[in-house]
């Protein structure tokens, strides 16, 4: 599995609110395999909170150098033009 994790991958994340609790699902995918990394339980729906959770998982599995693309749903938490998770991740990957 470790070898698969360090191929060129896309990072998919999607938030869901269930019973007033926010969750963020993180999946790493490449041509060979899909790895469900984590389901983050978040205290709120703010982009900064989601970003902290995602970066913690990327740090834990040492995945910064192998993520080539991100895919997310179009909620404002993810796609906000200044503070959305996607914009903030682009800055961190640059």
N, CA, C and O atoms as CSV, one atom per row, in Angstrom:
chain,resi,resn,atom,element,x,y,z
A,1,UNK,N,N,0.821,-1.191,0.000
A,1,UNK,CA,C,0.000,0.000,0.000
A,1,UNK,C,C,0.867,1.257,0.000
A,1,UNK,O,O,0.542,2.239,-0.667
A,2,UNK,N,N,1.967,1.226,0.748
A,2,UNK,CA,C,2.823,2.410,0.820
A,2,UNK,C,C,3.324,2.807,-0.565
A,2,UNK,O,O,3.372,3.994,-0.888
A,3,UNK,N,N,3.699,1.827,-1.386
A,3,UNK,CA,C,4.174,2.123,-2.732
A,3,UNK,C,C,3.063,2.765,-3.568
A,3,UNK,O,O,3.315,3.710,-4.316
A,4,UNK,N,N,1.851,2.258,-3.441
A,4,UNK,CA,C,0.708,2.807,-4.174
A,4,UNK,C,C,0.430,4.241,-3.768
A,4,UNK,O,O,0.102,5.066,-4.621
A,5,UNK,N,N,0.552,4.556,-2.492
A,5,UNK,CA,C,0.272,5.906,-2.012
A,5,UNK,C,C,1.186,6.941,-2.637
A,5,UNK,O,O,0.795,8.098,-2.789
A,6,UNK,N,N,2.381,6.552,-2.998
A,6,UNK,CA,C,3.347,7.537,-3.468
A,6,UNK,C,C,3.487,7.590,-4.990
A,6,UNK,O,O,4.500,8.069,-5.500
A,7,UNK,N,N,2.488,7.106,-5.711
A,7,UNK,CA,C,2.392,7.339,-7.146
A,7,UNK,C,C,1.797,8.727,-7.362
A,7,UNK,O,O,1.470,9.414,-6.395
A,8,UNK,N,N,1.652,9.149,-8.623
A,8,UNK,CA,C,0.970,10.416,-8.901
A,8,UNK,C,C,-0.518,10.219,-8.633
A,8,UNK,O,O,-1.140,9.317,-9.194
A,9,UNK,N,N,-1.076,11.050,-7.789
A,9,UNK,CA,C,-2.440,10.867,-7.316
A,9,UNK,C,C,-3.272,12.125,-7.455
A,9,UNK,O,O,-2.760,13.231,-7.628
A,10,UNK,N,N,-4.570,11.913,-7.373
A,10,UNK,CA,C,-5.463,13.040,-7.153
A,10,UNK,C,C,-6.026,12.902,-5.749
A,10,UNK,O,O,-6.249,11.794,-5.262
A,11,UNK,N,N,-6.248,14.022,-5.116
A,11,UNK,CA,C,-6.829,14.067,-3.779
A,11,UNK,C,C,-8.255,14.564,-3.925
A,11,UNK,O,O,-8.495,15.676,-4.395
A,12,UNK,N,N,-9.188,13.734,-3.521
A,12,UNK,CA,C,-10.608,14.083,-3.588
A,12,UNK,C,C,-11.095,14.336,-2.175
A,12,UNK,O,O,-10.849,13.530,-1.278
A,13,UNK,N,N,-11.782,15.447,-1.972
A,13,UNK,CA,C,-12.392,15.695,-0.668
A,13,UNK,C,C,-13.798,16.222,-0.852
A,13,UNK,O,O,-14.085,16.986,-1.773
A,14,UNK,N,N,-14.662,15.797,0.044
A,14,UNK,CA,C,-16.077,16.145,-0.050
A,14,UNK,C,C,-16.634,16.264,1.361
A,14,UNK,O,O,-16.426,15.383,2.196
A,15,UNK,N,N,-17.334,17.341,1.618
A,15,UNK,CA,C,-17.939,17.556,2.923
A,15,UNK,C,C,-19.388,17.112,2.953
A,15,UNK,O,O,-20.110,17.238,1.964
A,16,UNK,N,N,-19.801,16.600,4.081
A,16,UNK,CA,C,-21.195,16.215,4.309
A,16,UNK,C,C,-21.587,16.644,5.714
A,16,UNK,O,O,-20.816,16.513,6.665
A,17,UNK,N,N,-22.803,17.160,5.819
A,17,UNK,CA,C,-23.343,17.520,7.126
A,17,UNK,C,C,-24.397,16.474,7.481
A,17,UNK,O,O,-25.381,16.304,6.761
A,18,UNK,N,N,-24.185,15.781,8.586
A,18,UNK,CA,C,-25.111,14.753,9.052
A,18,UNK,C,C,-25.477,15.074,10.493
A,18,UNK,O,O,-24.613,15.135,11.368
A,19,UNK,N,N,-26.764,15.277,10.727
A,19,UNK,CA,C,-27.255,15.609,12.075
A,19,UNK,C,C,-26.492,16.777,12.691
A,19,UNK,O,O,-26.046,16.696,13.835
A,20,UNK,N,N,-26.342,17.859,11.938
A,20,UNK,CA,C,-25.656,19.082,12.370
A,20,UNK,C,C,-24.171,18.883,12.671
A,20,UNK,O,O,-23.566,19.719,13.341
A,21,UNK,N,N,-23.583,17.808,12.197
A,21,UNK,CA,C,-22.149,17.568,12.356
A,21,UNK,C,C,-21.508,17.556,10.973
A,21,UNK,O,O,-21.981,16.866,10.070
A,22,UNK,N,N,-20.439,18.315,10.811
A,22,UNK,CA,C,-19.740,18.403,9.525
A,22,UNK,C,C,-18.651,17.336,9.439
A,22,UNK,O,O,-17.874,17.149,10.375
A,23,UNK,N,N,-18.608,16.646,8.313
A,23,UNK,CA,C,-17.592,15.634,8.046
A,23,UNK,C,C,-16.916,15.967,6.722
A,23,UNK,O,O,-17.559,16.486,5.809
A,24,UNK,N,N,-15.640,15.676,6.615
A,24,UNK,CA,C,-14.893,15.852,5.369
A,24,UNK,C,C,-14.244,14.505,5.044
A,24,UNK,O,O,-13.456,13.985,5.834
A,25,UNK,N,N,-14.571,13.954,3.898
A,25,UNK,CA,C,-14.036,12.670,3.457
A,25,UNK,C,C,-12.847,12.929,2.542
A,25,UNK,O,O,-12.932,13.746,1.625
A,26,UNK,N,N,-11.739,12.236,2.788
A,26,UNK,CA,C,-10.532,12.387,1.971
A,26,UNK,C,C,-10.205,11.062,1.291
A,26,UNK,O,O,-10.075,10.028,1.947
A,27,UNK,N,N,-10.073,11.107,-0.029
A,27,UNK,CA,C,-9.761,9.916,-0.814
A,27,UNK,C,C,-8.585,10.239,-1.727
A,27,UNK,O,O,-8.562,11.285,-2.377
A,28,UNK,N,N,-7.621,9.346,-1.771
A,28,UNK,CA,C,-6.477,9.466,-2.669
A,28,UNK,C,C,-6.671,8.446,-3.784
A,28,UNK,O,O,-6.945,7.276,-3.515
A,29,UNK,N,N,-6.531,8.880,-5.026
A,29,UNK,CA,C,-6.828,7.988,-6.143
A,29,UNK,C,C,-5.771,8.112,-7.228
A,29,UNK,O,O,-5.301,9.206,-7.537
A,30,UNK,N,N,-5.402,6.963,-7.802
A,30,UNK,CA,C,-4.527,6.933,-8.971
A,30,UNK,C,C,-5.048,5.870,-9.926
A,30,UNK,O,O,-6.118,5.306,-9.696
A,31,UNK,N,N,-4.313,5.588,-10.990
A,31,UNK,CA,C,-4.801,4.644,-11.997
A,31,UNK,C,C,-4.914,3.219,-11.469
A,31,UNK,O,O,-5.644,2.409,-12.039
A,32,UNK,N,N,-4.212,2.905,-10.402
A,32,UNK,CA,C,-4.223,1.549,-9.865
A,32,UNK,C,C,-5.192,1.349,-8.709
A,32,UNK,O,O,-5.746,0.262,-8.541
A,33,UNK,N,N,-5.398,2.382,-7.918
A,33,UNK,CA,C,-6.067,2.154,-6.642
A,33,UNK,C,C,-6.730,3.408,-6.113
A,33,UNK,O,O,-6.352,4.531,-6.446
A,34,UNK,N,N,-7.727,3.181,-5.280
A,34,UNK,CA,C,-8.381,4.256,-4.537
A,34,UNK,C,C,-8.196,3.952,-3.055
A,34,UNK,O,O,-8.526,2.858,-2.596
A,35,UNK,N,N,-7.672,4.910,-2.316
A,35,UNK,CA,C,-7.418,4.720,-0.889
A,35,UNK,C,C,-8.243,5.728,-0.108
A,35,UNK,O,O,-8.073,6.938,-0.262
A,36,UNK,N,N,-9.125,5.229,0.721
A,36,UNK,CA,C,-9.910,6.101,1.591
A,36,UNK,C,C,-9.030,6.452,2.785
A,36,UNK,O,O,-8.789,5.621,3.661
A,37,UNK,N,N,-8.554,7.697,2.806
A,37,UNK,CA,C,-7.583,8.105,3.813
A,37,UNK,C,C,-8.205,8.382,5.171
A,37,UNK,O,O,-7.712,7.911,6.196
A,38,UNK,N,N,-9.284,9.145,5.174
A,38,UNK,CA,C,-9.787,9.643,6.462
A,38,UNK,C,C,-11.194,10.197,6.296
A,38,UNK,O,O,-11.567,10.672,5.223
A,39,UNK,N,N,-11.955,10.128,7.358
A,39,UNK,CA,C,-13.198,10.885,7.481
A,39,UNK,C,C,-12.980,11.820,8.661
A,39,UNK,O,O,-12.939,11.386,9.812
A,40,UNK,N,N,-12.842,13.102,8.366
A,40,UNK,CA,C,-12.581,14.098,9.404
A,40,UNK,C,C,-13.896,14.578,9.997
A,40,UNK,O,O,-14.835,14.896,9.267
A,41,UNK,N,N,-13.961,14.628,11.300
A,41,UNK,CA,C,-15.112,15.215,11.983
A,41,UNK,C,C,-14.716,16.639,12.352
A,41,UNK,O,O,-13.819,16.852,13.168
A,42,UNK,N,N,-15.392,17.612,11.745
A,42,UNK,CA,C,-15.016,19.015,11.908
A,42,UNK,C,C,-15.992,19.740,12.825
A,42,UNK,O,O,-17.188,19.453,12.800
A,43,UNK,N,N,-15.497,20.682,13.638
A,43,UNK,CA,C,-16.378,21.412,14.559
A,43,UNK,C,C,-17.253,22.461,13.876
A,43,UNK,O,O,-18.230,22.929,14.461
A,44,UNK,N,N,-16.905,22.835,12.626
A,44,UNK,CA,C,-17.692,23.844,11.910
A,44,UNK,C,C,-17.495,23.675,10.409
A,44,UNK,O,O,-16.796,22.766,9.961
A,45,UNK,N,N,-18.119,24.560,9.641
A,45,UNK,CA,C,-18.045,24.484,8.174
A,45,UNK,C,C,-17.125,25.547,7.594
A,45,UNK,O,O,-17.350,26.011,6.477
A,46,UNK,N,N,-16.119,25.931,8.313
A,46,UNK,CA,C,-15.196,26.962,7.843
A,46,UNK,C,C,-14.038,26.338,7.072
A,46,UNK,O,O,-13.554,25.257,7.407
A,47,UNK,N,N,-13.611,27.044,6.036
A,47,UNK,CA,C,-12.531,26.542,5.186
A,47,UNK,C,C,-11.236,26.331,5.966
A,47,UNK,O,O,-10.533,25.346,5.738
A,48,UNK,N,N,-10.915,27.235,6.873
A,48,UNK,CA,C,-9.678,27.094,7.651
A,48,UNK,C,C,-9.671,25.802,8.459
A,48,UNK,O,O,-8.636,25.146,8.581
A,49,UNK,N,N,-10.817,25.441,9.006
A,49,UNK,CA,C,-10.930,24.210,9.787
A,49,UNK,C,C,-10.727,22.992,8.892
A,49,UNK,O,O,-9.993,22.070,9.245
A,50,UNK,N,N,-11.382,22.995,7.732
A,50,UNK,CA,C,-11.214,21.891,6.787
A,50,UNK,C,C,-9.788,21.776,6.298
A,50,UNK,O,O,-9.255,20.674,6.174
A,51,UNK,N,N,-9.165,22.914,6.019
A,51,UNK,CA,C,-7.781,22.925,5.552
A,51,UNK,C,C,-6.841,22.326,6.597
A,51,UNK,O,O,-5.948,21.552,6.253
A,52,UNK,N,N,-7.034,22.675,7.859
A,52,UNK,CA,C,-6.185,22.114,8.925
A,52,UNK,C,C,-6.288,20.598,8.960
A,52,UNK,O,O,-5.281,19.906,9.115
A,53,UNK,N,N,-7.497,20.085,8.817
A,53,UNK,CA,C,-7.684,18.636,8.818
A,53,UNK,C,C,-7.017,17.968,7.627
A,53,UNK,O,O,-6.358,16.939,7.774
A,54,UNK,N,N,-7.189,18.551,6.448
A,54,UNK,CA,C,-6.600,17.983,5.234
A,54,UNK,C,C,-5.079,18.015,5.301
A,54,UNK,O,O,-4.425,17.025,4.975
A,55,UNK,N,N,-4.510,19.137,5.719
A,55,UNK,CA,C,-3.046,19.234,5.783
A,55,UNK,C,C,-2.477,18.280,6.832
A,55,UNK,O,O,-1.375,17.759,6.657
A,56,UNK,N,N,-3.209,18.046,7.913
A,56,UNK,CA,C,-2.748,17.091,8.924
A,56,UNK,C,C,-2.660,15.681,8.332
A,56,UNK,O,O,-1.718,14.944,8.620
A,57,UNK,N,N,-3.635,15.313,7.513
A,57,UNK,CA,C,-3.613,13.991,6.871
A,57,UNK,C,C,-2.480,13.914,5.848
A,57,UNK,O,O,-1.780,12.904,5.778
A,58,UNK,N,N,-2.294,14.967,5.056
A,58,UNK,CA,C,-1.185,14.984,4.095
A,58,UNK,C,C,0.159,14.874,4.809
A,58,UNK,O,O,1.066,14.201,4.320
A,59,UNK,N,N,0.295,15.526,5.956
A,59,UNK,CA,C,1.520,15.423,6.752
A,59,UNK,C,C,1.698,14.013,7.315
A,59,UNK,O,O,2.784,13.437,7.244
A,60,UNK,N,N,0.618,13.466,7.873
A,60,UNK,CA,C,0.681,12.144,8.513
A,60,UNK,C,C,1.156,11.062,7.538
A,60,UNK,O,O,1.959,10.205,7.906
A,61,UNK,N,N,0.670,11.100,6.312
A,61,UNK,CA,C,1.024,10.090,5.318
A,61,UNK,C,C,2.137,10.548,4.367
A,61,UNK,O,O,2.489,9.833,3.430
A,62,UNK,N,N,2.684,11.734,4.612
A,62,UNK,CA,C,3.772,12.284,3.793
A,62,UNK,C,C,3.398,12.283,2.304
A,62,UNK,O,O,4.119,11.732,1.472
A,63,UNK,N,N,2.272,12.903,1.990
A,63,UNK,CA,C,1.721,12.856,0.636
A,63,UNK,C,C,1.878,14.145,-0.162
A,63,UNK,O,O,1.391,14.220,-1.289
A,64,UNK,N,N,2.524,15.136,0.371
A,64,UNK,CA,C,2.600,16.433,-0.302
A,64,UNK,C,C,3.193,16.341,-1.703
A,64,UNK,O,O,2.724,17.028,-2.610
A,65,UNK,N,N,4.198,15.520,-1.898
A,65,UNK,CA,C,4.884,15.464,-3.196
A,65,UNK,C,C,4.203,14.576,-4.223
A,65,UNK,O,O,4.592,14.592,-5.391
A,66,UNK,N,N,3.209,13.810,-3.832
A,66,UNK,CA,C,2.602,12.891,-4.797
A,66,UNK,C,C,1.203,13.311,-5.235
A,66,UNK,O,O,0.634,12.678,-6.124
A,67,UNK,N,N,0.635,14.350,-4.646
A,67,UNK,CA,C,-0.678,14.834,-5.076
A,67,UNK,C,C,-0.476,15.772,-6.260
A,67,UNK,O,O,0.193,16.800,-6.148
A,68,UNK,N,N,-1.056,15.408,-7.383
A,68,UNK,CA,C,-0.914,16.199,-8.609
A,68,UNK,C,C,-2.163,17.004,-8.935
A,68,UNK,O,O,-2.105,17.941,-9.732
A,69,UNK,N,N,-3.294,16.647,-8.325
A,69,UNK,CA,C,-4.555,17.318,-8.631
A,69,UNK,C,C,-5.487,17.168,-7.432
A,69,UNK,O,O,-5.433,16.171,-6.711
A,70,UNK,N,N,-6.337,18.164,-7.228
A,70,UNK,CA,C,-7.383,18.051,-6.217
A,70,UNK,C,C,-8.744,18.109,-6.895
A,70,UNK,O,O,-8.925,18.784,-7.908
A,71,UNK,N,N,-9.692,17.390,-6.319
A,71,UNK,CA,C,-11.067,17.371,-6.803
A,71,UNK,C,C,-11.962,17.573,-5.594
A,71,UNK,O,O,-11.790,16.913,-4.569
A,72,UNK,N,N,-12.926,18.492,-5.715
A,72,UNK,CA,C,-13.820,18.781,-4.593
A,72,UNK,C,C,-15.187,19.187,-5.116
A,72,UNK,O,O,-15.332,19.568,-6.278
A,73,UNK,N,N,-16.178,19.104,-4.256
A,73,UNK,CA,C,-17.492,19.620,-4.632
A,73,UNK,C,C,-17.440,21.148,-4.609
A,73,UNK,O,O,-16.427,21.726,-4.214
A,74,UNK,N,N,-18.507,21.797,-5.022
A,74,UNK,CA,C,-18.465,23.248,-5.220
A,74,UNK,C,C,-19.088,24.051,-4.085
A,74,UNK,O,O,-19.660,25.114,-4.327
A,75,UNK,N,N,-18.989,23.568,-2.871
A,75,UNK,CA,C,-19.468,24.367,-1.746
A,75,UNK,C,C,-18.530,25.549,-1.534
A,75,UNK,O,O,-17.365,25.501,-1.931
A,76,UNK,N,N,-19.032,26.602,-0.912
A,76,UNK,CA,C,-18.195,27.787,-0.683
A,76,UNK,C,C,-17.016,27.467,0.228
A,76,UNK,O,O,-15.959,28.086,0.107
A,77,UNK,N,N,-17.179,26.514,1.131
A,77,UNK,CA,C,-16.078,26.097,2.000
A,77,UNK,C,C,-14.886,25.627,1.156
A,77,UNK,O,O,-13.736,25.906,1.493
A,78,UNK,N,N,-15.160,24.927,0.079
A,78,UNK,CA,C,-14.097,24.398,-0.776
A,78,UNK,C,C,-13.645,25.375,-1.848
A,78,UNK,O,O,-12.453,25.449,-2.146
A,79,UNK,N,N,-14.572,26.126,-2.434
A,79,UNK,CA,C,-14.238,26.906,-3.626
A,79,UNK,C,C,-14.288,28.415,-3.439
A,79,UNK,O,O,-14.236,29.150,-4.425
A,80,UNK,N,N,-14.386,28.892,-2.219
A,80,UNK,CA,C,-14.385,30.336,-1.996
A,80,UNK,C,C,-13.187,30.988,-2.674
A,80,UNK,O,O,-12.080,30.453,-2.624
A,81,UNK,N,N,-13.401,32.143,-3.310
A,81,UNK,CA,C,-12.344,32.721,-4.161
A,81,UNK,C,C,-11.137,33.260,-3.403
A,81,UNK,O,O,-10.078,33.446,-4.002
A,82,UNK,N,N,-11.265,33.515,-2.113
A,82,UNK,CA,C,-10.113,33.998,-1.333
A,82,UNK,C,C,-9.656,33.008,-0.271
A,82,UNK,O,O,-8.457,32.805,-0.080
A,83,UNK,N,N,-10.604,32.396,0.413
A,83,UNK,CA,C,-10.240,31.548,1.547
A,83,UNK,C,C,-10.749,30.119,1.439
A,83,UNK,O,O,-10.707,29.370,2.415
A,84,UNK,N,N,-11.229,29.736,0.263
A,84,UNK,CA,C,-11.686,28.356,0.086
A,84,UNK,C,C,-10.531,27.374,0.229
A,84,UNK,O,O,-9.370,27.735,0.037
A,85,UNK,N,N,-10.854,26.144,0.566
A,85,UNK,CA,C,-9.825,25.125,0.756
A,85,UNK,C,C,-8.980,24.950,-0.505
A,85,UNK,O,O,-7.759,24.817,-0.411
A,86,UNK,N,N,-9.602,24.947,-1.668
A,86,UNK,CA,C,-8.864,24.748,-2.919
A,86,UNK,C,C,-7.824,25.849,-3.117
A,86,UNK,O,O,-6.676,25.558,-3.453
A,87,UNK,N,N,-8.206,27.096,-2.916
A,87,UNK,CA,C,-7.275,28.226,-3.072
A,87,UNK,C,C,-6.128,28.115,-2.076
A,87,UNK,O,O,-4.967,28.308,-2.434
A,88,UNK,N,N,-6.456,27.804,-0.826
A,88,UNK,CA,C,-5.415,27.700,0.197
A,88,UNK,C,C,-4.477,26.524,-0.078
A,88,UNK,O,O,-3.271,26.635,0.141
A,89,UNK,N,N,-5.017,25.399,-0.554
A,89,UNK,CA,C,-4.156,24.266,-0.908
A,89,UNK,C,C,-3.235,24.620,-2.073
A,89,UNK,O,O,-2.069,24.227,-2.081
A,90,UNK,N,N,-3.750,25.359,-3.055
A,90,UNK,CA,C,-2.900,25.778,-4.178
A,90,UNK,C,C,-1.702,26.571,-3.679
A,90,UNK,O,O,-0.588,26.396,-4.174
A,91,UNK,N,N,-1.922,27.428,-2.718
A,91,UNK,CA,C,-0.812,28.218,-2.154
A,91,UNK,C,C,0.196,27.317,-1.446
A,91,UNK,O,O,1.405,27.531,-1.545
A,92,UNK,N,N,-0.305,26.308,-0.731
A,92,UNK,CA,C,0.590,25.413,0.004
A,92,UNK,C,C,1.377,24.492,-0.926
A,92,UNK,O,O,2.529,24.160,-0.644
A,93,UNK,N,N,0.761,24.078,-2.031
A,93,UNK,CA,C,1.444,23.207,-2.984
A,93,UNK,C,C,2.432,23.968,-3.859
A,93,UNK,O,O,3.342,23.363,-4.426
A,94,UNK,N,N,2.270,25.285,-3.978
A,94,UNK,CA,C,3.135,26.083,-4.872
A,94,UNK,C,C,4.557,26.174,-4.359
A,94,UNK,O,O,5.402,26.806,-4.992
